[in-house]
């Protein structure tokens, strides 16, 4: 497990610890915020997140909260009119999108399909 600390301007709380598992997924998912996503995107070399990326992030979070599962990425691409490999183009891969959305490790089987 690794830990990173940062100041969250959205909540005004400072020095919030973010705990990651050995695969880089956020353990304390309740600590996620839009600022966390920005930090993770920066750490992954994606730079500033654009509107399409935010749409995917928020969709992933919404669907995960509803079902607890991993939505099919090709369905997300179709719904959001991103093209066949839209998530790949926007994030470098499904795993990265899931991670930046601050969602927990989906497990070995799911990671194999990402």
C-alpha distances in whole Angstrom, upper triangle without the diagonal:
4,7,10,14,17,20,21,25,25,25,26,23,21,18,16,12,10,7,5,5,5,9,8,10,10,9,11,14,17,16,17,20,22,21,17,19,21,18,16,19,20,17,18,21,23,25,26,26,29,31,31,27,27,29,27,24,26,27,24,23,26,26,23,24,27,26,23,23,23,26,28,27,31,32,30,32,35,35,34,36,34,35,34,31,31,27,26,29,27,23,23,22,22,18,18,20,18,15,17,19,15,16,13,12,16,16,17,21,20,18,21,23,22
4,7,10,14,17,19,22,23,23,23,20,18,15,14,10,8,6,5,7,7,10,8,10,10,10,12,14,17,15,16,18,20,19,15,17,18,15,13,17,17,14,15,19,21,22,24,24,27,29,29,25,25,28,26,23,25,27,24,23,26,27,24,25,28,28,24,24,24,27,28,28,31,32,30,32,35,35,34,36,33,35,34,31,30,26,26,28,26,22,22,22,22,18,17,19,18,14,16,18,15,16,14,14,18,18,19,23,22,20,23,25,22
4,7,10,14,15,19,20,19,20,17,15,11,10,6,5,5,6,9,11,13,10,11,10,10,10,13,15,12,14,16,18,16,13,15,16,13,13,16,16,13,16,19,20,21,22,23,26,28,28,25,24,27,25,22,24,26,23,22,25,27,24,24,28,28,24,25,25,27,29,28,32,33,31,32,35,35,33,36,33,35,35,32,30,27,27,28,26,22,23,23,23,19,18,20,18,15,15,17,14,16,15,16,19,20,22,25,24,22,25,27,24
4,7,10,12,16,17,17,17,14,12,9,8,6,5,7,8,12,13,14,11,12,10,12,12,13,15,12,12,14,16,13,10,13,14,10,10,14,13,11,14,17,18,18,19,20,24,26,27,23,22,25,24,21,23,25,23,21,25,26,24,24,28,28,25,26,25,28,30,28,32,33,30,31,35,34,32,35,32,34,34,31,29,26,26,27,24,21,22,23,23,20,17,19,18,15,14,16,14,16,16,17,21,22,24,27,25,23,26,28,25
4,7,10,13,15,14,14,11,8,5,5,4,6,9,11,15,17,18,15,15,13,14,12,14,14,11,12,13,15,12,10,14,14,10,12,15,14,13,16,18,20,19,20,20,24,26,27,24,23,26,25,22,23,26,24,22,25,27,25,25,29,30,27,28,27,29,32,30,34,34,31,33,36,35,33,36,33,36,36,33,31,28,28,29,26,23,25,25,25,22,20,21,20,17,16,17,15,18,18,20,23,25,27,30,28,26,30,31,28
4,6,10,12,12,11,9,7,5,5,7,8,11,14,17,20,20,16,16,14,16,14,15,15,11,11,11,13,9,8,12,11,9,11,14,13,13,16,18,18,17,17,18,22,24,25,22,20,24,24,20,21,25,23,21,24,27,25,25,28,30,27,28,28,29,32,30,33,34,30,32,35,34,31,34,32,35,35,32,30,27,28,28,25,22,24,25,25,23,20,20,20,17,15,17,15,18,19,21,25,27,29,32,29,27,31,31,28
4,6,9,9,7,6,4,5,6,9,11,14,17,21,23,23,20,19,16,18,16,16,15,11,12,11,12,9,9,13,12,10,14,16,15,15,19,20,20,18,18,19,22,23,25,22,21,24,24,21,21,25,24,22,25,27,26,25,29,30,28,30,29,31,33,31,35,35,31,33,36,34,32,35,33,36,37,34,31,28,29,29,26,24,26,27,27,25,22,22,22,19,17,18,16,20,21,24,27,29,32,34,32,30,34,34,31
4,5,6,6,6,6,8,7,10,11,15,17,21,24,23,20,19,16,17,15,14,13,10,10,8,9,6,8,11,11,10,13,15,15,16,19,20,20,18,17,17,20,21,23,20,18,21,22,18,18,22,22,19,21,24,23,22,26,28,26,27,27,28,31,29,32,32,29,30,33,31,29,32,30,33,35,32,29,26,28,28,24,23,26,26,26,24,21,21,20,18,16,16,15,18,20,23,26,28,31,33,30,29,33,33,29
4,6,5,7,8,11,11,14,15,19,21,24,27,27,23,22,19,21,18,18,16,13,12,10,10,8,10,13,12,12,15,17,16,18,21,21,21,19,17,17,19,20,23,21,18,21,22,19,19,23,23,21,23,26,25,24,27,30,28,30,29,30,32,31,34,33,30,31,34,32,29,32,31,34,36,33,30,28,29,29,25,24,27,28,28,26,24,22,23,21,18,18,17,21,23,26,28,31,34,36,33,32,35,35,32
4,6,8,10,13,12,15,15,19,21,24,27,27,23,21,18,20,17,16,14,12,11,8,8,7,10,12,12,13,16,17,17,19,21,22,21,19,17,16,18,19,21,19,16,19,20,17,16,20,21,18,19,23,22,21,24,27,25,27,27,27,30,29,32,31,27,29,32,29,27,30,29,32,34,32,29,26,28,28,24,23,27,27,26,25,23,21,21,20,17,16,16,19,22,25,27,30,33,35,32,31,34,34,30
4,5,8,11,10,14,15,18,21,24,27,27,24,22,18,19,16,15,13,10,11,9,11,10,11,14,15,15,17,19,20,21,23,25,24,22,20,20,22,22,24,22,19,22,23,19,18,22,22,19,20,24,23,21,24,27,25,28,28,29,32,31,34,33,29,31,34,32,30,33,32,35,36,34,31,29,31,31,27,26,29,29,28,27,25,23,23,21,19,18,16,19,21,25,27,30,33,35,32,32,35,35,32
4,6,10,10,14,16,19,22,26,29,29,25,24,20,21,18,18,16,13,14,12,13,11,13,16,16,16,19,21,20,22,24,26,25,23,21,21,24,24,27,25,22,24,26,22,22,25,25,22,24,27,26,25,28,30,29,31,31,32,35,34,37,36,33,34,37,35,33,36,34,38,39,37,34,31,33,33,29,28,31,32,31,29,27,26,25,23,21,20,19,22,24,27,30,33,36,38,35,34,38,38,34
4,7,7,11,13,16,19,23,26,26,23,22,18,19,16,16,14,11,12,12,14,12,12,16,16,15,18,20,20,21,24,25,25,24,22,22,25,26,28,25,23,25,26,23,22,26,25,22,24,27,26,24,28,30,28,30,30,31,34,33,37,36,33,35,38,35,33,37,35,38,39,37,34,31,33,33,30,28,31,31,30,28,26,25,24,22,20,20,18,21,22,25,28,31,34,36,33,32,36,36,33
4,6,9,12,15,18,22,25,25,22,21,18,19,16,17,15,12,13,13,15,12,12,16,16,14,17,20,19,19,22,24,24,23,22,22,25,27,29,26,24,27,27,24,24,27,26,24,26,29,27,26,30,31,29,31,31,33,35,34,37,37,34,36,39,37,35,38,36,39,40,37,34,32,33,33,30,28,30,31,30,28,25,25,25,22,20,21,18,21,23,25,28,31,33,36,34,32,36,36,33
4,6,9,12,16,19,22,23,19,19,16,17,14,16,15,11,13,14,16,13,12,16,16,13,16,19,18,17,21,22,23,22,22,23,26,27,29,26,24,27,27,24,24,28,26,24,27,29,27,26,30,31,29,30,30,32,35,33,37,37,34,35,39,37,35,38,36,39,39,37,34,31,32,32,29,27,29,29,29,26,24,24,24,21,19,20,18,21,21,23,27,29,31,34,32,30,34,35,32
4,6,10,13,16,19,20,17,16,13,13,11,12,11,8,10,11,14,11,10,14,15,12,14,17,17,17,19,22,22,22,21,21,25,26,27,24,22,25,25,21,21,25,23,20,23,26,23,22,26,28,25,27,27,29,31,30,34,34,31,33,36,34,33,36,34,37,37,34,32,29,30,31,27,25,27,27,26,24,22,22,21,18,17,17,14,17,18,20,23,26,28,31,29,27,31,32,29
4,6,10,13,16,17,14,14,11,11,9,11,11,8,10,12,15,13,11,14,15,13,13,17,17,16,18,21,22,22,22,22,26,27,28,24,23,26,25,21,22,25,23,20,23,25,23,22,26,27,24,25,25,28,30,30,33,33,31,32,36,34,33,36,34,36,36,33,31,28,29,30,27,24,26,26,25,22,20,21,19,16,16,17,14,16,16,18,21,23,25,28,27,25,29,30,27
4,7,10,13,14,11,10,7,8,7,9,10,7,8,11,13,12,9,12,13,11,11,14,15,13,15,18,19,20,20,20,23,25,25,21,20,23,22,18,19,22,20,18,21,22,20,20,24,24,21,22,22,24,27,26,30,30,27,29,32,31,30,33,30,33,33,30,28,25,25,27,24,21,22,22,21,18,17,17,16,13,13,13,10,12,12,14,18,20,22,25,23,21,25,26,23
4,7,10,11,9,8,6,5,6,9,11,9,11,14,16,15,12,14,16,13,12,16,17,14,16,20,21,22,22,22,25,27,27,23,22,25,23,19,21,23,20,18,22,23,20,20,24,23,20,21,21,24,26,26,29,30,28,29,33,32,31,34,31,33,33,30,29,25,25,27,25,21,23,22,21,17,16,18,16,12,13,14,11,12,11,12,16,17,19,22,21,19,23,24,22
4,7,8,5,5,4,5,8,10,13,11,12,15,17,16,12,13,16,13,11,15,16,13,14,18,19,20,22,21,24,26,25,22,21,24,21,18,20,22,19,18,21,22,18,20,23,23,19,19,19,22,24,23,27,28,25,27,31,30,29,32,29,31,30,27,26,22,22,24,22,19,20,19,18,14,14,15,13,10,12,13,10,11,9,9,13,14,16,19,18,16,19,21,19
4,5,5,5,7,6,10,11,15,14,15,18,20,19,16,16,19,16,14,17,18,15,16,19,21,23,24,23,27,28,27,23,23,25,23,20,22,23,20,19,22,22,19,20,23,22,19,18,18,21,23,23,26,27,26,28,31,31,30,32,30,31,30,27,27,23,23,25,24,20,20,19,17,14,14,16,14,11,14,15,12,12,9,8,12,12,13,16,16,14,17,19,17
4,6,8,10,10,13,15,18,18,18,21,22,22,18,18,20,18,15,18,19,16,16,19,21,23,25,25,28,29,28,25,25,27,24,22,24,25,22,21,25,24,21,23,26,25,21,20,19,23,24,23,27,28,27,28,32,32,31,33,31,32,30,27,27,23,22,25,24,20,20,18,18,14,14,17,15,12,15,17,15,14,12,10,13,12,12,16,16,13,16,19,17
4,6,9,10,14,14,18,18,17,20,21,21,17,17,19,17,13,16,17,14,13,17,18,21,23,22,25,27,25,22,22,24,21,19,22,22,19,19,22,22,19,21,24,22,19,18,17,20,21,20,23,25,23,25,28,28,28,30,27,28,26,23,23,19,19,21,20,17,16,14,14,10,11,14,12,10,13,15,13,12,10,8,10,10,10,14,13,10,13,15,13
4,7,9,12,12,16,15,14,17,18,17,13,13,15,13,10,12,14,11,11,14,16,18,20,19,22,24,23,19,20,22,19,17,19,21,17,17,21,21,18,20,23,22,19,18,17,20,21,20,23,25,23,24,27,28,26,29,26,27,26,23,22,19,18,20,19,15,15,14,14,10,9,12,11,7,10,12,10,11,10,8,12,12,13,16,15,12,15,17,14
4,6,9,9,13,12,11,14,16,16,12,12,15,13,10,13,15,13,12,16,17,19,20,19,21,23,22,18,18,20,17,14,17,18,14,14,18,17,15,16,20,19,15,15,14,17,19,18,22,23,21,22,26,25,25,27,25,26,25,22,21,18,18,20,18,15,16,14,13,9,9,11,8,5,8,10,7,7,6,5,9,10,12,15,13,11,15,16,14
4,6,6,9,9,8,12,14,14,10,11,14,12,10,13,15,13,14,17,18,19,20,18,22,23,22,18,18,20,18,14,16,18,14,13,17,17,14,15,19,19,15,16,15,18,20,20,24,24,22,24,27,26,25,28,26,28,27,25,23,20,20,22,20,17,18,17,15,12,12,12,10,7,9,9,6,6,6,7,11,13,15,18,16,15,18,19,17
4,6,9,9,10,14,16,16,13,14,17,15,14,17,19,17,17,21,21,23,23,22,25,26,25,22,21,23,20,17,18,20,17,15,18,18,15,15,19,18,15,16,16,19,22,22,26,26,24,27,30,29,28,31,29,31,30,28,27,23,24,26,24,20,22,20,18,15,15,16,13,10,12,12,9,8,6,8,11,13,16,18,17,16,20,21,19
4,5,6,8,11,15,15,12,14,17,15,14,17,19,18,19,22,22,23,23,22,25,25,25,22,21,22,21,17,18,20,17,14,17,18,15,15,18,19,15,17,18,21,24,24,27,27,25,28,30,29,28,32,30,32,32,29,28,24,25,27,25,22,24,22,20,17,17,17,14,12,13,12,9,9,8,11,14,16,19,21,20,19,23,24,22
4,5,5,9,12,13,10,11,15,14,13,16,18,17,18,21,21,22,21,20,22,22,22,19,17,19,17,14,14,16,13,11,13,15,12,11,15,16,13,14,15,18,21,21,24,24,22,24,27,26,25,28,27,29,29,27,25,21,23,25,22,19,22,20,18,16,15,14,12,10,11,9,6,6,7,10,13,15,18,20,18,18,22,22,20
4,5,8,12,13,11,13,16,15,15,18,20,19,21,24,23,23,23,21,23,23,23,20,18,20,19,15,15,17,15,12,14,16,13,12,15,17,14,17,18,20,23,23,27,26,24,26,29,27,26,30,28,31,31,29,27,24,26,27,24,22,25,23,21,19,18,17,15,14,13,12,9,9,10,14,16,19,22,24,22,21,25,25,23
4,7,10,10,8,11,13,13,13,16,17,17,19,21,21,21,20,19,22,22,23,20,18,20,19,15,15,18,16,13,16,18,16,15,19,20,17,19,20,22,25,24,28,28,25,27,30,28,27,30,29,32,32,30,27,24,26,27,24,21,24,23,21,19,18,17,15,13,12,11,8,11,12,15,18,20,23,25,23,22,26,26,24
4,7,8,6,7,10,10,10,13,15,15,16,19,18,18,17,15,18,18,19,16,14,16,15,12,12,15,13,10,13,16,14,13,17,18,16,18,18,19,22,21,25,24,21,24,26,25,23,26,25,28,28,26,24,20,22,23,20,18,21,20,18,17,15,14,12,11,9,8,6,8,11,14,16,19,22,24,21,21,24,24,21
4,5,5,6,9,10,11,12,14,15,17,19,17,17,15,14,16,16,17,15,12,14,15,11,11,14,14,11,14,17,15,15,18,20,18,20,19,20,23,22,25,25,21,23,26,24,22,25,24,27,28,26,23,20,22,23,19,18,21,21,19,18,16,14,14,12,10,9,8,11,14,17,19,22,25,27,24,23,27,26,23
4,5,5,6,9,10,11,12,14,15,17,15,14,12,10,12,13,14,12,9,12,13,10,10,13,13,11,14,17,16,16,19,21,20,21,20,20,23,21,24,24,20,21,24,22,20,23,22,25,26,24,21,18,21,21,17,16,19,19,18,18,15,13,14,13,9,9,9,13,16,19,20,24,26,28,24,24,27,26,23
4,5,5,6,9,10,10,12,14,15,14,13,11,11,14,15,17,14,12,15,16,12,13,17,16,15,17,20,19,19,23,24,23,24,23,23,25,24,27,27,23,24,27,26,23,26,24,27,28,26,23,20,22,22,18,17,20,21,20,19,16,15,15,14,10,11,11,14,17,20,22,25,27,29,26,25,28,28,24
4,5,5,6,9,10,10,12,14,14,13,12,12,15,16,17,14,12,16,15,12,13,16,15,13,17,19,17,18,21,23,20,21,20,21,24,22,25,25,22,23,27,25,23,26,24,27,27,25,22,19,21,21,18,15,18,19,18,16,14,13,13,10,8,9,8,11,14,16,19,22,24,26,23,22,25,25,22
4,5,5,6,8,10,10,12,11,11,10,9,12,13,14,10,9,12,12,9,10,14,13,12,15,17,16,17,20,21,19,20,18,19,21,19,22,22,19,20,23,22,20,22,20,23,24,21,18,15,17,17,14,12,15,15,15,14,11,10,10,9,5,6,7,11,13,16,18,21,23,24,21,20,23,22,19
4,6,5,6,9,10,11,9,8,7,7,10,13,14,11,10,14,14,11,13,16,16,15,18,20,20,20,23,25,23,23,21,22,23,21,24,24,21,21,25,24,21,23,21,24,25,22,19,17,18,17,14,12,15,17,17,16,13,12,13,12,8,10,11,14,17,19,21,24,26,27,24,22,26,25,21
4,5,5,6,9,10,10,9,10,10,14,16,17,14,13,17,17,14,16,19,18,17,20,22,21,22,25,26,24,24,22,23,25,23,26,27,23,24,27,27,24,26,24,26,27,24,21,19,19,19,16,14,16,17,18,16,13,13,14,11,9,11,11,14,17,18,21,23,25,27,24,22,25,25,22
4,5,5,6,9,9,10,11,10,14,16,16,13,13,16,15,12,15,17,15,15,19,20,19,20,23,24,22,21,19,21,22,20,23,24,21,22,25,25,22,25,22,24,24,21,19,16,16,17,14,11,13,14,14,12,9,10,11,8,6,9,9,12,14,15,17,20,21,23,21,18,21,22,18
4,5,5,6,5,6,7,7,11,14,14,10,11,14,13,11,14,17,15,16,19,20,20,21,24,25,23,22,20,20,21,19,21,23,19,19,23,23,20,22,19,21,22,19,16,14,14,14,11,8,11,12,13,12,9,9,11,9,6,10,11,14,16,17,19,21,23,24,21,19,22,21,18
4,5,5,6,5,7,9,13,16,16,13,14,18,17,15,18,20,19,19,23,24,23,25,28,28,26,26,23,24,25,22,25,26,23,23,26,26,24,25,22,24,25,22,19,17,17,16,13,11,13,15,17,15,12,13,15,12,10,13,14,17,19,20,22,24,25,27,25,22,24,25,21
4,5,8,9,11,12,16,19,19,15,16,20,18,16,19,21,20,20,23,25,23,25,28,28,26,25,23,24,25,22,25,27,24,24,28,28,25,27,24,26,26,22,21,18,17,17,15,12,13,15,16,14,11,13,14,11,10,13,13,16,17,18,20,22,23,25,23,20,23,23,20
4,6,8,11,11,15,18,17,14,15,18,16,15,18,20,18,19,22,23,22,24,27,27,25,23,21,22,22,20,22,24,21,21,25,25,23,24,21,22,22,19,17,15,14,14,12,9,9,11,13,11,8,10,12,10,9,13,13,16,17,17,19,21,21,23,21,18,20,20,17
4,6,9,11,14,17,17,14,16,19,18,16,20,22,20,21,25,26,25,27,30,30,28,26,24,24,24,21,23,26,23,22,26,26,23,24,21,22,23,19,18,15,14,13,12,10,10,13,15,14,11,13,15,13,12,15,16,19,21,20,22,24,24,26,24,21,23,23,19
4,7,7,10,13,13,10,13,15,14,14,17,19,18,19,22,23,23,25,27,28,26,25,22,22,22,19,21,23,20,19,22,23,20,21,17,19,20,17,15,13,12,11,9,7,9,12,14,14,10,11,14,13,10,13,15,18,20,20,22,24,25,26,23,20,22,22,18
4,6,9,13,14,11,13,16,16,15,18,20,20,20,23,25,25,26,29,30,28,27,25,25,25,22,24,25,22,21,25,25,21,22,19,21,23,20,17,16,15,14,11,10,12,15,17,17,13,14,17,15,12,15,17,20,22,23,25,27,28,29,26,24,26,26,22
4,6,10,12,10,10,14,14,13,16,18,19,19,22,24,24,25,28,29,28,27,25,24,25,22,24,25,21,20,24,23,20,21,18,21,23,20,17,16,16,14,11,11,14,17,18,18,15,14,17,16,12,14,16,20,23,24,25,28,29,30,27,25,28,27,23
4,7,8,6,7,10,11,10,12,15,15,16,18,20,20,22,24,25,25,24,21,21,21,18,20,21,17,17,20,19,16,18,15,18,20,18,14,13,14,13,9,9,13,15,15,16,13,11,14,14,10,12,14,17,20,22,23,26,27,28,25,23,26,24,21
4,6,5,6,9,10,11,12,14,16,17,18,20,21,23,24,26,26,25,22,21,21,18,20,20,16,15,18,18,14,15,13,16,19,17,13,13,14,12,9,11,14,16,16,18,15,13,16,16,13,14,17,19,23,24,25,28,29,30,26,25,27,25,22
4,5,5,6,9,10,11,12,14,15,16,18,20,21,22,24,24,24,21,20,20,17,19,18,15,14,16,15,11,13,12,15,18,17,13,13,15,14,10,13,16,17,17,19,17,14,16,17,14,14,17,19,23,25,25,28,30,30,26,25,28,25,22
4,5,5,6,9,10,11,12,14,15,16,18,20,21,22,23,21,19,17,17,14,15,15,11,10,13,12,8,10,8,12,14,13,9,9,12,11,8,10,14,14,14,17,15,12,14,16,14,13,17,18,22,23,23,26,27,27,23,23,25,22,19
4,5,5,6,9,10,11,12,14,15,16,18,20,21,21,20,17,16,16,13,15,15,12,11,14,14,11,12,10,13,15,13,10,8,11,10,6,8,11,12,12,14,11,8,11,13,10,10,13,15,19,20,20,23,25,25,21,20,22,20,17
4,5,5,6,8,10,11,12,14,15,16,18,20,20,19,17,16,17,15,17,16,13,13,16,14,11,14,13,16,18,16,13,11,14,14,10,11,15,15,14,15,13,10,12,13,10,9,12,14,18,20,20,24,26,26,22,22,24,22,19
4,5,5,6,9,10,10,12,14,15,16,18,19,18,16,14,15,13,15,14,10,11,13,11,8,11,11,14,16,15,12,11,14,14,11,12,16,15,14,16,15,11,13,15,12,10,14,15,19,21,20,24,26,26,22,22,24,22,19
4,6,5,6,9,10,10,12,14,15,16,16,15,13,11,12,10,12,11,7,9,11,10,8,11,10,13,14,13,10,8,11,12,9,10,13,12,10,13,11,8,9,12,10,8,12,13,16,18,17,20,22,22,18,18,20,18,15
4,5,5,6,9,10,11,12,14,16,15,14,12,12,14,12,14,14,10,12,15,14,12,15,13,16,17,16,13,10,13,14,11,10,14,13,11,12,10,7,8,9,7,5,9,10,13,15,15,19,21,21,18,17,20,18,15
4,5,5,6,9,10,11,12,14,14,14,13,12,15,13,16,15,11,14,16,13,12,15,15,18,19,18,15,13,16,17,14,14,17,16,14,15,14,10,10,12,10,7,10,11,15,17,17,21,23,23,20,20,23,21,18
4,5,5,6,8,10,11,12,13,12,11,9,11,11,13,11,8,11,13,10,10,13,13,16,17,16,14,12,16,17,14,14,17,16,13,15,14,11,10,13,12,9,12,12,15,17,16,20,22,22,18,19,21,19,16
4,6,5,6,9,10,11,10,10,8,7,10,9,12,11,9,12,14,12,12,15,15,17,17,16,14,11,14,16,14,13,16,14,10,12,12,8,7,10,10,7,9,8,12,13,12,16,19,18,14,15,18,16,13
4,6,5,6,9,10,9,10,10,10,13,13,16,15,12,15,17,15,15,18,18,21,21,20,17,15,18,19,16,15,18,16,13,14,13,10,9,11,10,6,8,7,10,13,13,17,20,20,16,17,20,18,16
4,6,5,6,9,10,11,11,10,13,14,17,14,12,15,17,14,14,18,18,21,21,21,19,16,20,21,19,18,21,19,16,17,17,14,12,14,14,10,12,11,14,16,15,19,22,22,18,19,22,20,18
4,5,5,6,7,8,8,7,10,11,14,12,10,14,15,13,14,17,18,20,20,19,18,16,19,21,19,18,21,18,15,16,17,13,11,14,15,11,13,11,13,15,13,17,20,19,15,17,20,18,16
4,5,5,5,5,6,7,11,12,16,14,13,16,18,16,17,20,20,22,21,21,19,16,19,22,19,18,20,18,14,14,15,13,10,12,13,10,11,8,10,12,10,14,17,17,13,15,18,16,15
4,6,6,8,10,11,15,16,19,17,16,19,21,18,19,23,23,25,25,24,22,20,22,25,22,21,23,21,17,17,18,16,13,15,15,12,12,9,11,14,13,17,20,20,17,19,22,20,19
4,6,8,10,10,14,16,19,16,15,19,20,17,18,22,23,25,24,24,23,21,24,26,24,23,25,23,19,19,21,18,15,18,18,15,15,13,14,17,15,18,21,21,18,20,23,21,20
4,5,8,9,12,15,17,15,15,19,19,18,19,22,23,25,24,24,23,20,23,25,24,23,25,22,18,18,20,17,15,17,19,15,16,13,13,15,13,15,18,17,15,17,20,18,18
4,7,9,13,15,18,17,16,20,21,19,21,24,24,25,24,24,23,20,22,25,23,22,23,20,16,16,18,16,13,15,17,14,13,10,10,12,10,12,16,15,13,15,18,17,16
4,6,9,12,15,14,14,17,18,18,19,22,21,23,21,21,20,17,19,22,21,20,21,17,14,14,16,14,11,14,16,13,14,10,10,11,8,10,13,12,9,12,15,13,13
4,6,8,12,11,11,14,16,15,17,19,18,19,18,17,17,14,16,19,18,16,17,14,10,10,13,11,9,12,14,12,13,10,10,10,7,10,12,11,8,10,12,10,10
4,6,9,8,8,11,12,12,13,16,15,16,15,15,14,12,15,18,17,16,17,14,10,12,14,12,10,14,15,13,15,12,13,14,11,14,16,14,10,12,14,11,11
4,6,5,7,9,10,11,13,14,14,14,12,12,13,11,13,16,16,15,16,13,10,12,14,12,12,15,17,15,17,15,16,16,13,15,16,14,10,12,13,10,9
4,5,5,6,9,10,11,12,11,11,9,9,9,7,9,12,12,12,13,10,7,10,12,10,10,14,15,13,16,15,16,16,14,16,17,15,12,12,13,10,8
4,5,5,6,9,10,10,9,9,7,8,8,8,10,12,13,14,14,12,10,13,15,13,14,17,18,17,20,18,20,20,17,19,20,17,14,15,15,12,11
4,5,5,6,8,10,10,10,9,11,11,10,13,15,15,16,17,15,12,15,17,14,15,18,19,17,20,18,20,20,18,20,21,19,16,17,18,14,13
4,5,5,6,8,8,10,10,10,9,8,12,13,12,13,15,13,11,14,15,12,12,16,16,14,17,16,19,19,17,20,21,20,16,17,18,15,13
4,6,5,6,5,6,6,7,6,7,10,11,11,12,14,12,11,15,15,12,14,17,17,16,19,19,21,21,19,22,23,21,18,18,19,16,14
4,6,5,6,7,7,10,9,10,13,14,14,16,17,16,14,18,19,16,17,21,20,19,22,21,24,24,22,25,25,23,20,21,21,18,17
4,6,8,10,11,13,11,12,15,16,15,17,19,17,16,19,19,16,17,21,20,18,21,20,23,24,22,25,26,24,21,22,23,20,18
4,5,8,11,12,9,10,14,13,12,15,17,16,15,18,18,14,16,19,18,16,20,20,23,24,22,26,27,26,22,22,24,20,18
4,6,9,10,8,11,14,13,13,16,17,17,16,20,19,17,19,22,20,19,23,23,26,27,25,28,29,27,24,24,25,21,19
4,7,7,5,8,10,9,9,12,14,14,13,17,17,14,17,19,18,18,21,21,24,25,23,26,27,25,22,22,22,19,17
4,6,5,9,10,9,11,14,14,14,14,18,18,16,18,21,20,20,24,24,26,26,24,27,27,25,22,22,22,19,17
4,6,8,9,10,12,14,14,12,13,16,17,15,18,21,20,20,24,23,25,24,22,24,24,22,20,19,19,16,14
4,6,5,6,9,10,10,9,10,13,14,13,15,18,18,18,21,21,23,22,21,22,22,21,18,17,17,14,12
4,5,5,6,8,9,9,10,13,13,11,14,16,16,16,19,19,22,22,21,23,23,22,19,18,19,16,13
4,5,5,6,7,6,6,10,9,7,10,13,12,12,16,16,18,18,17,20,20,19,16,15,16,14,11
4,6,5,5,4,6,9,9,9,12,13,13,15,17,18,19,19,18,20,20,19,16,14,15,13,10
4,6,6,7,10,12,11,11,14,16,15,16,19,20,22,22,21,23,23,23,20,18,19,17,14
4,6,8,9,12,10,8,12,13,12,13,16,17,20,20,20,23,23,23,20,18,20,18,14
4,5,7,9,6,6,9,10,9,11,14,15,17,17,17,20,20,21,17,15,17,16,12
4,7,8,7,8,11,12,11,14,16,17,18,17,18,19,19,20,17,14,15,14,11
4,5,5,7,9,10,11,13,15,15,16,15,14,16,16,16,13,11,12,11,7
4,5,5,6,9,10,11,13,12,13,12,11,14,14,14,10,9,11,9,5
4,6,5,6,9,10,11,10,11,9,9,11,12,12,9,7,10,9,6
4,5,5,6,8,10,10,12,11,12,14,15,16,13,11,13,13,9
4,5,5,6,9,9,12,12,12,15,16,17,14,12,15,13,10
4,6,5,7,6,8,9,9,12,14,15,11,10,13,12,9
4,5,5,6,8,8,10,12,14,16,13,11,15,15,11
4,5,8,10,12,13,16,18,19,16,15,18,17,14
4,6,9,11,12,16,18,19,16,15,18,17,14
4,7,9,11,15,17,19,16,15,19,18,16
4,7,8,11,15,16,13,13,16,16,14
4,6,9,12,14,12,11,15,16,14
4,6,8,11,9,8,12,13,12
4,7,8,6,7,10,10,10
4,6,6,6,9,10,11
4,6,5,6,9,10
4,5,5,7,9
4,5,5,6
4,5,5
4,6
4
